[in-house]
Amino acid sequence: MNKLEKASILFNQGFNCSQAVFSVFCEELGLNPEVALKISCGFGGGMCQGEICGAVTGAVMVLSLKYGQSKVEDKESKEKTYEIIKEFSERFKDDNRSIICKELLDFDLSKENARELARGKGLFTTICPKMIRDAVSILEEIL
């Protein structure tokens, strides 16, 4: 099973967009899948506020795990990580016009009862799967 299929299955099982993207790359980068699911949980739905798309934040975590800075003197890793994240974000925007969840959904998740309303409109099942596929596909090309 490839990463696109695995991410789709995880999302369909009830994990959020960020969890679906981040967790399918974590093991090959040395992170336990259960820990990855926990770390990425709060980033779904644009950090539960309709801000940066959870599929995008999942991808940013993957790129940071792969290329990120872990020593203060390693400025090169930090710059490389920033450049790769900028590349990812630009490519995602080219495909989807934005990296902001409420713009992608055309719905503001920060309002009261918004998640239930969005769920009722089928936004999570019609829009989010494409965001996950695009994030995983771009990541696979970059990595």
N, C-alpha and C positions, 0 to 999 in steps of 0.2 A: 504494500500500500504506500502510495507516495504522500508527500506532505500536504498537498492540496486536499486529497481525499481524507487524510487524518484530521486536518483542521476542520473540514466540513462536518465530519462525524462528531468531533468534540463539541462544535457549536450546536449541532442538532440534538446532542445529548443534554444540553442545558448550560454548558460553559459559555462565557461571554466572548466577544470578538478578540479582546486582548489575550485572554487565556488561550484561545484556539490558535492564534498566530505564534505567540511566544513559546508555548509548550512543545510545539512540533519541531522546534530547532534546538531546544535546551539540552537534550541528552548528548548530542554530538558536540556540544560546547562545554560539556562537563557539569551540567546542572541537573539535579534530580527532578524528574517531571512533576512530582507532587509539590516540591518547593516552587517550581516555576508556576504552577497553577495558583498557588497561594499568593506569590509575589504579584502576579498580574491581575488578580481578582478585582481590585479596586479601580482598575483603569478602563473597564468596560463602560460603554455608553458615554464616552468622553469624560471619564472620571466621574461618572454618575451625574454629570451636569451638562452634557451636550457639548463639551469643549473638544479637545483633540480626540479624533476618532480612536477607539480602542484598538482597532486593527493596526493603526499607525503607531500607537504607543507600544504595542506588542512588538512591532518591527524595530522600533527604536531600542527597546530592551535587548533584542537579539543582536543588533549591530553594536551596541555598547558592550554586551557580553563578549562578543568576538574581538572587537578592536579597542575597547575602552582603556582608559588610563587607570593604572593601579598603583603607580608610584609618583609622588609629587614631582620628581625631576623629569618624568617622561612626558614632556610637552608634545612630542611628536605624535604619540598615541592619541592624545586629546584632540589635536588638530585633524588627524586622519578620521577620527570618529565623527567630528563635526562635519567634515566634508562629505563623508559617506551618508550621514543622516540628511544632509541638505540634498544630496543626489536622490535619495529615496523619496523624500518629501516632494521634490519637484516632479519626479516621475509619477507619483501617486496623484498629485494635483493635475498633471496632464491628462490622466485617465479619468479623474472624478471631479474636477473643478475645485476641490477644496480638501483640506485635511480636518475640517471642523465638523464634528458629528451633527450638530443641529442644522448645518448647511447641507450636509449630505442627506439627512433624513427629511429636511424641510419641516422640522418639528423641534420645538424647544423642550428638551428633557429636564430642564431645571425647574419647571413649573409644577405645582401641586398635582398629583395624580397623573403626571405626564407619562410615566412608564406604562401604566395600565392603558391609557389612551393610545399610545404608540403601538402597544401590543395588539390592541383591538383593531387598529387600522392595518395591521400586518406589516408594519415598517421593518421590524426586526427580521422577518422571514423573507421579505422581498428585496431589501436594500443591503442589509449587513452581510449576507453571504458573498455578494460581489466584492465588497470592501475587503473581506477576508481573503478571497481568491486573489485579488489584485495585490494585496500586501505580501502574501506568500510567494506569488510569482515574481514580483520585483525583488524580494529578498533572495530567492534562489538564483536570479540572474546576477545580483550584486555579489553574493557570496561565492 
